[in-house]
Amino acid sequence: MLDLLRSVDALALSSIGQGEAAPVTVMEAMACGLPVICSRIGGTGDMIRDGVDGFLVPQGDVAAIVDRLRRLQSDPEFAGAMGQAARQSALVSFDHQTNARLLLSRIAEAQK
C-alpha cells in the first residue's frame, strides 16, 4: 500500500453513507504527504482542515471532486504545500504513541 500511495499525487475518497469514524486510508495518505479529497463522512471533518491539509466535499458531489483535483493539478506548488500540511497533521494527530501517552495521561488524571 505504501508503494501505491507514494506513486500518486493525491487521494480521493468519495464515500457515501455513514462511513467510518476515522478512515485509515485518509490517515495513511496524509502520513505519506498526499493532499486528500474526501467526502464529508464519519469523522473526516475532524481529520481534515478543508483547504489546508486536504479538501472536504459533499457526498456524491462529483463536480466538487473534479474541481479540487483540477485545482491540485493546476497548481503544483499549492498541492505540495497541502501535502506537507497533511503530513504534519498526520504526525501530530494520528501518531499511535502520542495518542497512547495522551490517553494514559487522561486516565491517570481521572483517577486522582
Secondary structure, 3 states (H helix, E strand, C coil): CHHHHHCCCCEEECCCCCCCCCCHHHHHHHHCCCCEEEECCCCHHHHCCECCCEEEECCCCHHHHHHHHHHHHHCHHHHHHHHHHHHHHHHHHCCHHHHHHHHHHHHHHHCC
